[in-house]
């Protein structure tokens, strides 16, 4: 039996620095390896300036920008779930399928909410 794994725990500013570094790694991985995330980033580069350009209230603008970022957040969580499932094994298991399908459904719902908010504010307002 091998030695126990020791996980280094940081606190204070060092923890913040490492957390920022790992978060950056996750963003880079998502951008390089996930085409859906790249598409959402490109869309954010278009929609955020559009939201700032539109004649809407500050709260509407904030909501429009937040739902765009929500889609990217859910996409990253979907990627994390898929990676964890794939780490467990590549053979088919019903629960692995449920986890991946449910994460994918979360992305779909976040996109639907984003579309609903944008259409409601831009065209119905």
N, C-alpha and C positions, 0 to 999 in steps of 0.2 A: 504494500500500500504506500502511495506517495505522500509527500508532505502536503499539509493542508494549504489551500490557496489563500493567500493573504491579499486582501483588497485594500489599496491605499485610499484612505478617506482624507479629504482636505476640508479646511474651514476658512472662513473669512474671505479675504480678497483672492487668495489662491484658489479657493473653490469656485469663485465667480469667473476667474480667468480660465480654469479648466472647463467649466460648464459652457462658457462662450466658445471655446475651441471645439468642443465636441458638438455643439449645436451647429457651428459653421461647417464641420465635417459632414453632418447630416444634410445640411442644405446643399452642399457641393455634390454629395452622393446622389441626392434626389435629382438635382439638375442634370448631372452627367448621365445617370442610368435610367431615369424615368421620363419617357417622352411626354406623358400626360402632365407631369409637373413642369416640364419645360414649356409646354403650351400654356399652362396656367400662369407661369411667370410672365410670358410674353403678353398674355391677355391683361395681366395686372399692370404692365408698363403702358398699356393703352387705356385701360379703364380708369386708373387712378387719376391721370391728368384730365380725362373727360369728366370725371366726377368733380374735379376742381374747377373746370371750365363752365359747367352747367349752372344755371341760375336756380339753385335750390337752397333750402335752409341749411345751416351748419349741421344740424342733427341728421338731416337726410343725406348730406354729403358723407358724414361720418359712417352712417349705416351702409351706404353704397360701397365705401372703401373697405369697411370691416367684413362684409360678406364676401368680397373678392379674396381677402386674406384667409377667411374661414375655409374657402374651397381648397386653398393651398395647404392649410393646416391639416384638413381631413385627408387630403391626398398623401401627405407625409405619414400620417398615422396608418393609412392603408398600406403603404410601402413597408412600414415597420412590422405590421401584422403579417404580411406576406413573407417577409424575410425570416421572421421567427418561425413560421409554419414550415418554410422550406428548410430551415436549419434542423428541424426535428426529423425530417425525412422526406424523400421525394415520392415514396409510394403513396397510393391513394388511400385516404381515410376520410370517412364521411364527415367527421368533426373538423378536419382540416378544410374541407370544402365549405362547410358552414362558416368557419371563421373568415375565409377569404371572400366568400360571397357576401357576407354581412358587412365586411369592411368596404367592399365595392359598393354596396347599397348605400352606405353612409356617404360616400363620395357623390353618388347620384343625387341623394337628397340635398346635400350641401349645394350642388350645382343648381338644383331646382329652386332652392331658397334664394340663391344669388339672382337667378333669372327673374323670379317673382318680385324681389325687392327692386331691381333695376327697372323692370317694366312698370311696376306700380308707381315708382317715383317719376320716371321720365315721361311715360305716356298717359298715365291716369291722373297724375297730380295737377 
